[in-house]
């Protein structure tokens, strides 16, 4: 790794919302590959059921220090491996 990351082996993922009804936020996540993940899935609930918020990469120009993701949708389901966040290298669409 070069010195571009704040904590070696991690990056800051910035999550944005198109409607601005929810505040943007950021998380420090582990680097899992040579490029920013194409999507990030985060565990949530919707109407009391397990769901996943899907965020799509919109700016990876500061990789590996950071990457920006835009909220795309909430879908039914869970994030695997009992984790709260899943990094997706290739989007499923």
Secondary structure, DSSP 8 states (H G I E B T S, - for coil): --TTSSSTTEEEEEEE-TTSSS--EEEEEE--SSS--SEEEEEEEETTEEEEEEEEEEE-TTTTTEEEEEEEEEEES--STT-SEEEESS---
